[in-house]
């Protein structure tokens, strides 16, 4: 039995990647705790606080020698996995080294540091997949830089854009979030070490120096002091993941709409058996968009859990710390599946330029109302121009063949130069305007992608 779709053999492959599942596996957590204890021993050995051979002896045990199932059974009794982990670790060390393990530290030091080690690995995976999504969208935007399509506001045709412009909006929205990742890593990925109440009193005057050495051993920046009850960093990481899912959701939501039968401007990449229906053989459902959107919906509750956990009483809270264990792995699992699907969409989205062209015509020229009103405003004034085009639009909805025909039938406009009412060149102008923004946006995406590559 499973309590989460992410852990289910049946549903798990749908929502999370195998690579991210490995990062947050029990085996990986145990390995991270071994790494943390070995780093602590090395740091303390620099100051003669523990024997020099302790770190190597800990590292030699390795996670494979420690059974997660056995540790889990003991965890159910003691409340935290570090205590049974330490007992199992100590039992495998030489008798002269065993008393020095975990000197001065507390369970939360090892658990939180192990979590940060896992988060670093998870963020590297995210950075890699995120770069892939951005590259796919950059290429999509470039290919369709001048492919005209309808711009939509409130779900209705508004004015022409290009599909490249639409893809550039998706890409820059995702790049906006991606650009925050390097700073997030620098601020938030720090180990925790402080002993029972955060003062590391057992180290005497060596506490701050040991923390600095501990962080250096693990390749992290050292925090000013232990963050047992300062949980903003974890909240920021979780919130960032939710923001990423929101940006991916914008992309997915638009794709799902554009793939509807009535619109039909895009389709998800075709794969045997993908998107089918048990009852309707003709269906090609937007599976990728669906999974991305579902991940964003599921993520919000986990962020609330992390924000609630910031209210951590005194030097160690009851409940708040444990609640985080549900939230962070789930957020990373959801992100991994959403990024996998987003990459497939970005790289393989099927674009129907002919359908886009046909859809531009269904409002019989009303897409050009804004352009015409702009030209008329120079002659009639803004309010009068708007009213004239609004009258013409009403006639089109009533059956007049086109916006241009309705304008020419308006007696109030009869004295105007004919070129002011001519909409034949408006699509070309709209395409040119949209294309300029594509050119402006893509370098921003490329810069974000380069920064991600440095993290991955």
N, C-alpha and C positions, 0 to 999 in steps of 0.2 A: 504494500500500500504506500502511496505517496501523498503528501499534503500540498505539494506545489507542482504545477505543470512543468516548471523548469527542471525538476528532478525526475519526472516521470519517464520511464522507458518508452511509453506510448506517445506522449506529447512533448517531451523534452527536446528532441531533435528539431521540432517545429519552431521553438521559441529561443533556443540558445545554441551557440556554436560549441563544438567539441573542445576547441582550444580554450575558451573561457571556462568551460566546465572543468577542465584540467587545472586551471589557475585556482579555482575555488574548491577543488576537491579536498576531501579529508586528508589524503596523502600530502597534498601541497601545503595544507595548514600545518601538519605535523613537521614537514620539512622546514617550513618557515620558522617554527618554534625552535627547531634544532639550530638553524642558522642564527637566530637571535641569541640563544644561549652561548653558542660558540663565540659570537662577536663580543658578548659581555665578558666572557673569560679572557679573550685577547686584550680587551680594553683594560681590564683589571690587572692583568699580568704586567702591563707596561709600568704599573706603579708598585709592583711587588705585592699585590693584594691576594693573588692566587698563584698556584704553581704554573710555570711556563707550559707544561705539557697538557694542561686541562683542556684548552680550546681544541687541540688536535684530537684528543681522546673523545670529546663530545662530537666533533665533526665525523669521526670514524664510525660512530654508532649508526648514523644515517637514519632517515625516516623509514626505510624498509624493515628495520629491526623493531619498529614500534607498530603494534597492531591497532588501527583506528577503532575497530569494533570493540576491542577490549578496553581501550581508553574511554570509549563512549559509554560503556556500561558503568565504569567508575565515575564518569562525569555526572551521570544521572543521580549519583549519591552525593557527591561533594559540591556540585553546582558550577564548576568551571573546569575546562579540559586541561589547564596547565598543571594542576596538582597531580592527577594520575600520570600525565606526561612526564613530570619530573621524577616521580617514583620509578617509572619504567626506565628513564634515562639513567638515573643513578645506579640502578641495579646492573647496568651494563658497563659501568666504569670501574677501573681499578680501585681497590679499597682506599689507597692513599689519596686519590683525587676526588672521590665521591663527596666528602664533606664540604668541598669548596664550590660545588655547583650552585649557581643562582644566588651567589653571596650578596646579601643586602637588597636583592630585588624583590618584587612582588608579582603575583600572578598577572595583574593587569599590564605590567611592563612588557611581559613576554607576549601576552595575547594581543595587545594593541600593536606592538612592533611587528609581530607576525602578520597581522592584518595589513599593515602598511606595506610590507614586502609583497603581499598578494595584490594589493591595490596598485602598486607600481607595475607589476607584471600585467595586470588587467588594463591599465591605462596605456601601456605600450601596445597591447593588442588593439585597443580602440583607436589609437593614433594611426596604426598601420591601416586598418580598415577604413578609417575616416579619410585618409589620404587617397585611398582607392576610390571612394565615393566622389570626392572632389574632382579627381582627375576625370572620371567618367562624365560628370556633369559639365566640366569645362569643355571637354570634347563635344558633348552634345550641343552645348550652347554655340560653339564655334561652327559646327556643321550646319546649324539652323539659324545662324546669325540673321539671315535675310529671308527666312521662311515666314510669310505672313500668316497670322492667325488672329482670332478674336480675343481681345482683352475683355475680361469679365469683372464686373463689380456687382455685389449682391446676387451673384449667380446669373446675371443677365449680360448680354453683349453691351459693351461700353464704347470702346474705340479700338482700332487695330493696334496690335503689337506684332512682335515676331516670336516664333517658338523659341528661338535662341535667347530672346530677352526673358521669356518665362523661365527657361532653364538657368539663366544667369541669376535670376532672383532666387531660385532654389539653392544654387551653389553659394551665393554670397550669404544667404541666411545660415547655411550650415558652416560656412567659413567664419562668420561672426562668432559662433560658439567655439569653433576649433581654435580661433585665435586666443581664447581665454585659457586654453589648456596648459601652455608652458608656464604661465604665472601660477596657475593652480597647482601644478606639480611642485614648483619651487616653494610655495607657501605651505602647502598642506601635507606633503609627504615627508614627515619627520618621525623618527622613532620616539618612543616614550620610555623613560627610565627615571624612577624616583623613589623606589622602595614603598613601604606600606602606606605612608601618608604624603609621599612626594618629596620629602626632604633628603632622601638617600643618606640618612643619618649613620648607617652602618659603615659608610665609607669615610667617616670623619671629614676632614677637609678636602678629600679627593673627589667628592661627589660631582661637582661641575666638570672637572677634568675627565672623569670617567665617562660622563655623558657625552662630552665632545669626542672622546676616543671611540666610544660605542657607535656614535653616528658615523664617524669616518670609516670604521670597519665595514659598515653596511652600505656605504656610498650615499649617505643622506646628509643634509644640513642638520645641525643640532638645534633643537628648540631652546628657548631660554630656561625652561624647567619642564618637568613632567606635565603632560596634559590629561591626566586621569579624569578630571572633571571640566576640562576645557575642550568642548566637542565641536567647536565651530568648523574646524578643518574637515571633519567627516561630513558635517552638514553641507559644506560647500562642495565637496566632491559629489555627494549624492544629488545636490541641486543641479550641478553642472551636467551630470548624466541625464537628468530629467529635461534640462534645457536642450541637450543634444537630441533627445527623443522628440521634443517639440519641433525642432527644426527639421528633422527627418519626417515628422508627421505632416508638416506643411507640404513637402514634396509628395509624400504618399497620398495625401488627401486630394491634391490636384490631379495626380495620375488616376486615382480611382474615379474622379468625376469625368476626366477626359476620356476614360475607357468605357463609359456607359454607352449603351446602344444608341441613344439619341444624339450623343456627341460624336463618339467614334473616332477621335483624332489621334489617339495613341492606343497601344496594346502592350501588355507585359510580354517579355520574351517567351516564346513558345517552347515548352518542354513536354515530352511525352507524359501524359497523365496529369499534368499540373493544371490546377484550376477547374477541374471537371466537376460534374454534378452526378449524384447517384440516380437522379430522376430525369435529368435533362441533358441528353448527349451533346447538345450543341453548345453548352456553356463553356466559357473561358473566363473564369472569375479572376479578379485581381488579387491573387494570393499574397504577393509581396507587399503591396500597399496595405492589405488587411492586417498582416502581421506587424508591420511598422506602427500602424495606428493603434493596434491593441497594446503594444508595448508602452506607448506613451500614456494610454489610459491607465494601465496597471502601475506605472511608475509613481504617480502622484502620491498614493498612500504611503509608499516607502519614504518619500521625502518628509512627509508629515511626521513619521516615526523618528527620523533623524533630528528634526527640529525640536520635537518633544524631549528627546534625549539630552538636549543641551541644558535642560533644567536638572542638573546633576548635583545632588545634595552633598555639601561639605567635601570630604576627601575621597568618597566613594559612594555612589548612589545605589539604591536598591531598585532593580528593574530596568532603569534607563539604559545602562551599558549593555545588558543582555538583549534588549530590544533591537539594538543596532545590528546584532548578528543575523536577524531576519532580513534587514533592509538592504544593506550594502551588497552582499552577493547577488541578491535578486535583481537589483538595479543593473549590475554589471552583466548578468545573464541576459536580461531583456535588451540591453544595449547591443550585446554581441549578435543576437538574432536579427535585430532591426538593421544593424549595419550590414550584415550579410545580405539581407534582402535589398537594402538601398543600393549596394554595389551592383547587384544583379540588374536592378532597374536602370541605374545610371549608365551601365555599360551596354545594355541590350534593349532599351526601350524602343519599340517599333513606332515610328512616327508616320502618320498618313497625311502628307502635305496636300494631297488632292482633296481629302475630306475637309481639311482646314480651309482650303480655298472655297469649297462649296459652302461651308458654314458661314463664311464671310458674307455670302449673298443672301442669307435667309431673312435678314431684316430689311432687305431692299434699299440699302444705302443708309440706314439709320446709324450705322457705325461711324459715318462721316459727319454726323451732326455737330460734334464739337469743333471740327475743322472749319466747317461752313460758318458756324456762329462766330468763330474767331475772325474770319475774313469780314463778315458783315458788321462786326462791332466797330471796325474802323470807319465805317460809313454811317451806320444807324445809331451807334452807341450800344453799350453792352446789353442793357435791358431790352431795348427794342429788337436787337438781333436775336437775343435768346427767345423772345416771344414769337418772332417770325419763324424760327426753326422749330419751336414747339408746336406751332400751328401746322407746319408742314408735316411733322412727325405724326400728328394726330390724323392727318389725311392719309398718310401711308398705312397706318393701322386700320383705317377705314376702307382701304382698297386701292388707293392710288399706286401705280406701279413702282415708283421709286421716290426717294427723297428729292432728287434733282427735279423730277417731274412736278412734284408737289410745290417746290419752291418757284418754279417757272409759272405755275398756275396761280400764284398769289399776286393779286392786283397791286398790293402794296409794294411789291418788289419789282414790278414790271419795268420801272425806269432805270434799274441798276444795270451796270455792265454785265453781260452774260457770263464772263469768266468768274465773277464772284459766286455764281450759283453752280458752277461746274465742279462736280466731285470726282471727275475721272483721274485726276492726279493725286488725290488725297491718300490713296493707299501707298503710293510710292514715297510720299513724304513721311507717312507713319513708319514705314519700314526703315527708312534712312535714320529717323530719330531713334528708333528702338535699337538699331544696330550700333549706334554710337555708344549706347549704354552697355552693350555687351562688351565692346572693346575696352571700356573703362573698368568693368567689373572683373574681367578674367585675371588681370595681374594681381588683384587682391586675393583671389582664390589661390593663385599659384604661390604667393608668399605664405599664405596659411599652410598650404601643403608642404612647403619646404620646412617650415617650423615643425610640422608633425613628423616629418621624416627624421629630424634630429632627435625626436623623443623615441621613435619606434626603434 
